[in-house]
Amino acid sequence: MPVSRDDLLAQLADLDALVENLRADCDSEGDVVEAIAAMGDDIALAAGADRCWVEDRVEEILMRHGLIDAPEAEG
């Protein structure tokens, strides 16, 4: 059974809160990105039809913390 959006939001908030601790614990920013992406994948797997929505939220977390750049607009 897929997880509710409220539960997903709570899990994503916990993930967001971990970023600074991961920065302190990891050897490189790349390791932080990999850790966040892996944890985000775990959340997305349980999301069912909301998988893409979760993946977008994980990308937003990475961008907000300056770990990845925003995609450039096409056109």
N, C-alpha and C positions, 0 to 999 in steps of 0.2 A: 504494500500500500504506500503510495507516495506521501511524502511529508508535506504538511500544510505550509503555506507561504509565511505565516507567522513563525513557525518553527524554523523555516529556512532563513528568515531575516535574523532570528536570534543566533543561529549558527554562523551566519555571515558576520554579524556584529562581533561575535567571539573571535572569529578569524581576523577581522580588522584590528581588534585589540591586541592580537599576538604579534603584529608586524614589528613593533619596536623591540620586543623581547627577542624575536628572531634576528633582528639586525645586530643585537648585542652578542648573540650566541653563534651566529654563522660567520664563516671566514670571508665571504664575499656577498655582494648584492645579488649576484647570480644564484647563489645558494638560497638566499631569502626568496627570490622569485620562484625557484623550483619548489621550495617548501610550501609556499602559499598556494601555488598552482596544484600541487599534489593534494593538499587538504581541501582545496576548492573542488577538485575532481571527486573526492569522496562525498562531499556535500551534494554535488551535481548528480552523482549516481543514484542517490536516494530521492531526488527531486521529481522523478518521473517526467511528466509533460513540461515541467518548469526547468528542465535541465539547461536549456539555452539561456533562460532568464538568470539562473544562478551563475552560469559562465560569464555573462555580461557583468554581473555584480562583482565577481572576483576580479575581472579586468578593471573595473572602476576602483576597487581597493588598491590594486597595484599602481594605477595611474595617480590616485590621490596621494600615495606615499612616495611618488617620484621614482618608482621602480621600473616602470615602462612609460614610454611616450604615448600620447594620444595618437590614434591613427589619423593620418592626413586625409583631408577631404578630397574626394575625387572630383575631377571636372576642371 
